[in-house]
Amino acid sequence: MSGVGYFQLLKENKPFRRLFTADMISYIGDWFTVIALFILAGEATDNSPLAIAGVLVTRSFGMALCDPFSGMFADRYSRKGLMMLSNFISLSALVSVVSFNLLNNLFSYYFLAFIMVLAKSLFDPAEFSYLPKICSNDELITANALGSGGWSVALGIGAGIGGLTISEFGITTALWIDCSTFLLSILLISTLPPGGPDNPVKGKLTPKSAFNEIISGWKYIRSEPAIGRVVFAKGMWASGGGAQVFLLILIGMETSFGELAAGIGLLFMIRGFGSGFGPIIARPLMEKRDFLPYLLGVSVGISGIFYLLVAYLEWTGIFYLLVAYLEWTDILLLLVFCAHASSGVNWVYSTTMLQIRSGDEWRGRVAGTDYLVITFTMGCSALAAALILENNLLELREVIALSAFIQIIIGMGWILFASPKEKKFFKNNIKT
């Protein structure tokens, strides 16, 4: 597939370099706000699992609600303009919140989370559709791996430094920092070339036409099994991953990582670094045609296995030898890193396949559906875990184990039922 190196792409592809830099700056700032909202929700409710999960659930369901429409917009309007508009909405929301001191109750935390993901939902399908316009097919694996790695490093830096910033300087300072990152991102994106769509959907936009365009996108996906299968790839991970992202917050509360915000920030930092490291290291696997039909299922299953080890970390003798040399918290961080390294492979490979297999005039709606599946599934997964814990049906470690088993079973399902179809697809298509 791709023989283009990471540094080669950044050096030679100026538009991608600018977009990558804009993403990095904005993503770092995002996590200052997200960590702040987790902390605020916990403080307002005596660390209620359901209230804390509410931030993630609001973000997930909010994006799921908006993604079909934003995907449609990406096939109608300037993708560059949509990315700029997304950052401007987020900037305006944060400036208003900080200037007028509007963050004062649980509803306001959820409302800000919703506005931020509303803006984000405009950005993601637009960028998904824009990237193939500035990168060749040979560059896409590398570009998506770098994008995932950049998001992950930004998550790591943003969550880690954001947590420390909140601990030392307070939430207001963290939000002002996020404001500055959105402004810088807007300025960088404004320098990019237009970039499509080549054949935009025409005609007046009405509620009826919007609905019809969304439905036509779903019909297109249904008519292309090779696309339809991959649309659900991220959802496979999210079936347990939504719960796991939420549970990282509770793990951070129970472990001895120091001050609460810093502890949560550390775990999310490790999650981020893992998500970025995995695709970069595993890129050679994405170039091995014989293994590709199994890759999505294997990556989800491996992620589940590592979280299963997290669940059993202290109550079995599996890690006795390691514990003799390492603190158990060190092993916990290593397992979280490995789990999300595997999930990162799933993300990068599925994204690249959807970009390559979809026609340009459909990419926005394909992306919207892709994000709809993952965000809705993440929301359901996180909400289910929160309700189980809130009602004391299972202990924390048992919920972690349950989420892991779900991923392992679904990963095996892909290998058994979807991989043969993917194998046939690769056999009939020389170029992917």
Secondary structure per residue as TSV (DSSP state, phi and psi in degrees):
chain	resnum	aa	ss	phi	psi
A	1	M	-	360.0	-87.9
A	2	S	-	-107.8	130.5
A	3	G	-	-107.7	6.5
A	4	V	-	-79.1	127.6
A	5	G	-	-79.4	161.6
A	6	Y	H	-63.3	-50.5
A	7	F	H	-68.5	-34.1
A	8	Q	H	-61.3	-45.7
A	9	L	H	-62.7	-45.9
A	10	L	H	-65.4	-34.5
A	11	K	H	-74.7	-42.9
A	12	E	H	-93.4	-24.6
A	13	N	-	-104.8	92.5
A	14	K	H	-63.2	-45.7
A	15	P	H	-59.5	-42.9
A	16	F	H	-62.9	-40.6
A	17	R	H	-59.9	-41.7
A	18	R	H	-67.9	-42.7
A	19	L	H	-64.7	-42.5
A	20	F	H	-59.7	-44.6
A	21	T	H	-64.4	-42.8
A	22	A	H	-60.5	-43.4
A	23	D	H	-60.2	-48.1
A	24	M	H	-57.2	-47.5
A	25	I	H	-62.1	-47.3
A	26	S	H	-66.8	-42.9
A	27	Y	H	-62.3	-39.8
A	28	I	H	-58.4	-47.0
A	29	G	H	-63.7	-36.7
A	30	D	H	-51.2	-42.4
A	31	W	H	-78.1	-18.0
A	32	F	H	-60.1	-44.4
A	33	T	H	-73.3	-43.3
A	34	V	H	-62.5	-47.3
A	35	I	H	-60.7	-39.6
A	36	A	H	-60.1	-42.8
A	37	L	H	-67.3	-38.7
A	38	F	H	-59.7	-45.2
A	39	I	H	-64.1	-45.7
A	40	L	H	-63.0	-42.7
A	41	A	H	-63.6	-39.2
A	42	G	H	-66.2	-44.5
A	43	E	H	-64.4	-32.6
A	44	A	H	-76.9	-15.9
A	45	T	T	-133.0	20.3
A	46	D	T	56.3	43.2
A	47	N	S	59.3	41.4
A	48	S	-	-64.3	125.7
A	49	P	H	-56.3	-40.1
A	50	L	H	-66.7	-41.0
A	51	A	H	-66.4	-42.3
A	52	I	H	-66.1	-43.8
A	53	A	H	-62.4	-26.0
A	54	G	H	-57.5	-32.6
A	55	V	H	-63.7	-49.0
A	56	L	H	-66.6	-41.4
A	57	V	H	-64.1	-43.5
A	58	T	H	-60.0	-44.3
A	59	R	H	-63.0	-44.3
A	60	S	H	-69.4	-52.0
A	61	F	H	-67.8	-33.4
A	62	G	H	-61.2	-45.3
A	63	M	H	-67.1	-39.8
A	64	A	H	-60.2	-38.1
A	65	L	H	-67.4	-37.8
A	66	C	H	-90.0	-27.3
A	67	D	H	-56.7	-42.8
A	68	P	H	-59.5	-37.5
A	69	F	H	-72.8	-42.2
A	70	S	H	-67.2	-34.2
A	71	G	H	-62.7	-39.8
A	72	M	H	-63.8	-42.0
A	73	F	H	-60.3	-36.8
A	74	A	H	-67.2	-21.0
A	75	D	T	-93.4	-2.8
A	76	R	T	-110.0	-44.2
A	77	Y	S	-117.4	173.3
A	78	S	-	-58.3	122.3
A	79	R	H	-70.6	-34.4
A	80	K	H	-62.9	-45.1
A	81	G	H	-62.4	-39.0
A	82	L	H	-65.4	-38.7
A	83	M	H	-64.8	-40.3
A	84	M	H	-67.0	-43.0
A	85	L	H	-60.7	-40.2
A	86	S	H	-56.9	-50.0
A	87	N	H	-66.6	-34.0
A	88	F	H	-66.9	-40.3
A	89	I	H	-61.6	-46.2
A	90	S	H	-62.1	-43.4
A	91	L	H	-60.6	-46.8
A	92	S	H	-62.5	-42.2
A	93	A	H	-62.5	-45.8
A	94	L	H	-67.9	-42.3
A	95	V	H	-60.6	-42.1
A	96	S	H	-63.6	-44.6
A	97	V	H	-61.9	-46.5
A	98	V	H	-71.9	-43.7
A	99	S	H	-65.1	-37.9
A	100	F	T	-106.2	9.3
A	101	N	T	51.6	55.7
A	102	L	-	-90.2	-8.2
A	103	L	-	-88.0	89.6
A	104	N	-	-136.2	3.6
A	105	N	S	-158.3	171.3
A	106	L	H	-61.2	-39.9
A	107	F	H	-59.9	-42.0
A	108	S	H	-65.1	-32.7
A	109	Y	H	-66.0	-45.5
A	110	Y	H	-66.9	-37.5
A	111	F	H	-64.2	-43.4
A	112	L	H	-63.0	-42.4
A	113	A	H	-57.8	-40.7
A	114	F	H	-66.8	-45.5
A	115	I	H	-61.0	-40.7
A	116	M	H	-65.1	-40.6
A	117	V	H	-76.6	-26.8
A	118	L	H	-58.0	-46.1
A	119	A	H	-65.3	-42.7
A	120	K	H	-62.3	-35.3
A	121	S	H	-65.6	-26.1
A	122	L	H	-72.1	-35.9
A	123	F	H	-73.0	-48.7
A	124	D	H	-62.0	-52.2
A	125	P	H	-63.7	-33.5
A	126	A	H	-64.2	-45.0
A	127	E	H	-67.4	-42.9
A	128	F	H	-53.3	-45.1
A	129	S	H	-77.4	-29.3
A	130	Y	H	-75.6	-34.8
A	131	L	H	-58.2	-43.9
A	132	P	H	-65.6	-13.2
A	133	K	H	-80.1	-24.1
A	134	I	H	-111.5	-4.1
A	135	C	S	-128.7	139.7
A	136	S	-	-74.4	167.1
A	137	N	H	-57.4	-36.5
A	138	D	H	-67.3	-22.5
A	139	E	H	-92.7	-14.4
A	140	L	H	-65.8	-42.5
A	141	I	H	-58.2	-47.2
A	142	T	H	-62.8	-44.6
A	143	A	H	-62.7	-43.7
A	144	N	H	-70.3	-36.0
A	145	A	H	-64.3	-42.5
A	146	L	H	-65.1	-41.0
A	147	G	H	-61.5	-44.9
A	148	S	H	-65.0	-42.9
A	149	G	H	-62.7	-41.8
A	150	G	H	-62.5	-46.0
A	151	W	H	-58.0	-41.5
A	152	S	H	-70.0	-43.9
A	153	V	H	-63.4	-41.4
A	154	A	H	-63.1	-41.3
A	155	L	H	-58.5	-47.4
A	156	G	H	-60.0	-49.0
A	157	I	H	-67.3	-47.3
A	158	G	H	-63.7	-45.1
A	159	A	H	-67.7	-43.3
A	160	G	H	-66.0	-54.8
A	161	I	H	-69.9	-36.1
A	162	G	H	-60.4	-44.3
A	163	G	H	-61.2	-43.8
A	164	L	H	-66.2	-39.9
A	165	T	H	-62.0	-44.4
A	166	I	H	-62.8	-40.7
A	167	S	H	-63.9	-40.7
A	168	E	H	-91.3	-37.6
A	169	F	H	-120.7	-8.7
A	170	G	-	97.2	168.0
A	171	I	H	-71.2	-37.1
A	172	T	H	-58.2	-44.9
A	173	T	H	-60.1	-42.5
A	174	A	H	-61.1	-40.7
A	175	L	H	-69.6	-36.7
A	176	W	H	-64.9	-36.7
A	177	I	H	-62.0	-43.1
A	178	D	H	-60.6	-40.2
A	179	C	H	-55.5	-45.1
A	180	S	H	-64.7	-34.3
A	181	T	H	-69.0	-37.4
A	182	F	H	-65.0	-39.4
A	183	L	H	-62.9	-45.9
A	184	L	H	-62.5	-39.7
A	185	S	H	-63.3	-42.9
A	186	I	H	-58.0	-45.5
A	187	L	H	-61.9	-41.6
A	188	L	H	-69.1	-44.4
A	189	I	H	-64.0	-31.6
A	190	S	T	-61.6	-19.7
A	191	T	T	-89.0	-3.0
A	192	L	S	-79.0	155.9
A	193	P	-	-68.5	160.6
A	194	P	-	-54.8	-60.6
A	195	G	-	79.3	30.0
A	196	G	-	94.5	-174.7
A	197	P	-	-74.1	155.9
A	198	D	S	-66.3	-45.3
A	199	N	S	-125.0	76.3
A	200	P	-	-64.2	147.8
A	201	V	-	-63.4	129.0
A	202	K	-	-108.7	173.7
A	203	G	S	99.5	161.1
A	204	K	-	-67.7	135.1
A	205	L	-	-83.9	115.1
A	206	T	-	-127.2	164.8
A	207	P	H	-53.6	-39.6
A	208	K	H	-67.4	-45.1
A	209	S	H	-66.9	-36.6
A	210	A	H	-62.1	-46.3
A	211	F	H	-60.4	-44.3
A	212	N	H	-64.1	-38.8
A	213	E	H	-66.1	-41.5
A	214	I	H	-62.4	-46.0
A	215	I	H	-62.1	-40.5
A	216	S	H	-64.1	-34.5
A	217	G	H	-63.7	-42.4
A	218	W	H	-65.7	-37.8
A	219	K	H	-64.6	-38.3
A	220	Y	H	-61.5	-46.7
A	221	I	H	-61.7	-41.8
A	222	R	H	-65.5	-32.2
A	223	S	H	-78.9	-11.0
A	224	E	-	-119.8	88.5
A	225	P	H	-55.7	-33.8
A	226	A	H	-64.6	-28.6
A	227	I	H	-83.6	-44.5
A	228	G	H	-57.1	-40.1
A	229	R	H	-61.9	-46.4
A	230	V	H	-73.6	-26.7
A	231	V	H	-55.8	-30.9
A	232	F	T	-92.8	2.5
A	233	A	H	-64.3	-48.0
A	234	K	H	-65.9	-33.4
A	235	G	H	-62.8	-31.4
A	236	M	H	-58.4	-48.3
A	237	W	H	-65.2	-42.4
A	238	A	H	-64.6	-20.9
A	239	S	H	-55.6	-35.4
A	240	G	H	-112.2	-23.6
A	241	G	H	-67.8	-33.6
A	242	G	H	-59.9	-43.9
A	243	A	H	-63.6	-42.0
A	244	Q	H	-64.8	-40.5
A	245	V	H	-61.6	-43.4
A	246	F	H	-64.6	-43.0
A	247	L	H	-66.7	-24.4
A	248	L	H	-58.3	-34.9
A	249	I	H	-63.8	-45.0
A	250	L	H	-69.5	-37.1
A	251	I	H	-60.2	-42.5
A	252	G	H	-60.9	-31.9
A	253	M	H	-73.9	-27.7
A	254	E	H	-94.3	-15.9
A	255	T	S	-93.5	165.5
A	256	S	-	-97.6	60.2
A	257	F	S	-94.4	6.4
A	258	G	S	101.3	-148.1
A	259	E	S	-57.8	145.4
A	260	L	H	-54.3	-53.6
A	261	A	H	-60.4	-41.5
A	262	A	H	-65.6	-38.9
A	263	G	H	-65.2	-45.3
A	264	I	H	-64.1	-42.2
A	265	G	H	-59.4	-39.1
A	266	L	H	-63.6	-45.7
A	267	L	H	-65.0	-40.5
A	268	F	H	-69.5	-30.5
A	269	M	H	-63.3	-45.9
A	270	I	H	-64.0	-41.1
A	271	R	H	-56.0	-47.3
A	272	G	H	-63.2	-47.2
A	273	F	H	-62.5	-37.4
A	274	G	H	-64.3	-45.4
A	275	S	H	-60.6	-33.3
A	276	G	H	-81.6	-37.7
A	277	F	H	-67.3	-40.3
A	278	G	H	-57.1	-56.2
A	279	P	H	-61.4	-34.1
A	280	I	H	-67.2	-45.2
A	281	I	H	-70.2	-36.0
A	282	A	T	-87.3	3.8
A	283	R	G	-55.9	-38.7
A	284	P	G	-56.7	-32.9
A	285	L	G	-65.6	-31.7
A	286	M	G	-75.4	-1.9
A	287	E	G	-109.9	1.3
A	288	K	-	-101.3	101.9
A	289	R	T	-57.3	-36.7
A	290	D	T	-66.4	-26.4
A	291	F	T	-94.9	-22.1
A	292	L	H	-56.1	-39.4
A	293	P	H	-59.9	-22.7
A	294	Y	H	-100.5	-11.5
A	295	L	H	-60.5	-44.1
A	296	L	H	-63.7	-44.2
A	297	G	H	-68.9	-41.4
A	298	V	H	-62.5	-43.0
A	299	S	H	-64.0	-38.8
A	300	V	H	-67.3	-45.1
A	301	G	H	-61.6	-42.1
A	302	I	H	-64.9	-40.2
A	303	S	H	-57.4	-43.2
A	304	G	H	-63.4	-39.5
A	305	I	H	-60.6	-43.4
A	306	F	H	-67.6	-36.0
A	307	Y	H	-72.0	-27.7
A	308	L	H	-64.2	-39.3
A	309	L	H	-65.7	-36.5
A	310	V	H	-58.5	-43.2
A	311	A	H	-63.9	-35.8
A	312	Y	T	-100.1	12.0
A	313	L	T	-53.7	-45.9
A	314	E	T	-104.0	-11.9
A	315	W	T	-106.8	12.7
A	316	T	S	-128.7	173.1
A	317	G	S	-91.6	9.8
A	318	I	T	-58.5	-38.1
A	319	F	T	-105.1	13.1
A	320	Y	H	-55.7	-42.3
A	321	L	H	-64.9	-43.7
A	322	L	H	-66.2	-40.3
A	323	V	H	-62.3	-25.1
A	324	A	T	-62.4	-23.5
A	325	Y	T	-116.1	-17.8
A	326	L	S	-130.3	150.6
A	327	E	-	-67.9	148.2
A	328	W	H	-64.9	-27.8
A	329	T	H	-66.2	-32.4
A	330	D	H	-64.5	-41.3
A	331	I	H	-66.5	-39.7
A	332	L	H	-56.6	-47.1
A	333	L	H	-62.3	-39.7
A	334	L	H	-63.2	-43.1
A	335	L	H	-66.5	-41.9
A	336	V	H	-62.1	-42.3
A	337	F	H	-57.3	-49.7
A	338	C	H	-66.2	-39.9
A	339	A	H	-59.4	-46.1
A	340	H	H	-80.9	-19.8
A	341	A	H	-62.5	-41.8
A	342	S	H	-69.1	-41.9
A	343	S	H	-65.3	-31.7
A	344	G	H	-62.3	-35.5
A	345	V	H	-62.3	-44.8
A	346	N	H	-57.1	-44.8
A	347	W	H	-63.7	-51.3
A	348	V	H	-65.6	-47.0
A	349	Y	H	-66.3	-43.6
A	350	S	H	-65.2	-39.0
A	351	T	H	-61.9	-46.0
A	352	T	H	-63.1	-43.7
A	353	M	H	-62.2	-39.2
A	354	L	H	-67.6	-39.2
A	355	Q	H	-63.7	-40.9
A	356	I	H	-74.7	-39.5
A	357	R	H	-82.1	-16.2
A	358	S	S	-95.9	141.3
A	359	G	-	-69.2	149.7
A	360	D	G	-57.1	-38.8
A	361	E	G	-70.5	-10.4
A	362	W	G	-111.4	-7.2
A	363	R	H	-60.2	-39.5
A	364	G	H	-60.8	-46.6
A	365	R	H	-71.6	-33.0
A	366	V	H	-63.2	-45.4
A	367	A	H	-62.5	-41.9
A	368	G	H	-59.6	-41.4
A	369	T	H	-68.9	-40.9
A	370	D	H	-56.9	-49.1
A	371	Y	H	-70.3	-32.6
A	372	L	H	-58.9	-46.9
A	373	V	H	-61.6	-49.1
A	374	I	H	-69.9	-41.1
A	375	T	H	-71.2	-40.1
A	376	F	H	-64.7	-42.8
A	377	T	H	-65.6	-41.3
A	378	M	H	-61.0	-42.8
A	379	G	H	-61.7	-45.6
A	380	C	H	-62.8	-42.9
A	381	S	H	-63.5	-46.1
A	382	A	H	-66.0	-42.0
A	383	L	H	-63.9	-42.4
A	384	A	H	-61.2	-45.0
A	385	A	H	-62.1	-41.7
A	386	A	H	-65.4	-42.2
A	387	L	H	-65.2	-39.7
A	388	I	H	-60.3	-45.5
A	389	L	H	-72.7	-40.2
A	390	E	H	-60.9	-34.9
A	391	N	T	-97.2	9.5
A	392	N	T	56.1	36.5
A	393	L	S	-77.4	-34.4
A	394	L	S	-140.5	160.9
A	395	E	-	-82.6	165.3
A	396	L	H	-53.7	-49.7
A	397	R	H	-64.6	-33.4
A	398	E	H	-68.0	-37.0
A	399	V	H	-68.0	-39.8
A	400	I	H	-58.6	-46.0
A	401	A	H	-62.6	-40.9
A	402	L	H	-61.4	-44.9
A	403	S	H	-61.9	-37.3
A	404	A	H	-67.4	-43.3
A	405	F	H	-61.0	-39.3
A	406	I	H	-59.5	-45.8
A	407	Q	H	-64.5	-41.5
A	408	I	H	-62.7	-44.9
A	409	I	H	-65.2	-44.2
A	410	I	H	-67.3	-38.8
A	411	G	H	-60.2	-42.3
A	412	M	H	-64.8	-35.7
A	413	G	H	-62.2	-41.1
A	414	W	I	-61.2	-46.5
A	415	I	I	-60.0	-40.0
A	416	L	I	-77.3	-39.1
A	417	F	I	-110.0	-34.7
A	418	A	I	-93.1	-33.7
A	419	S	H	-58.1	-41.9
A	420	P	H	-58.8	-36.9
A	421	K	H	-69.7	-39.4
A	422	E	H	-64.5	-38.3
A	423	K	H	-61.4	-42.3
A	424	K	H	-66.0	-39.3
A	425	F	H	-61.3	-46.3
A	426	F	H	-64.6	-34.2
A	427	K	H	-65.4	-35.5
A	428	N	H	-91.6	-7.7
A	429	N	-	-129.0	106.9
A	430	I	S	-63.6	-42.4
A	431	K	-	-100.6	133.8
A	432	T	-	-99.1	360.0
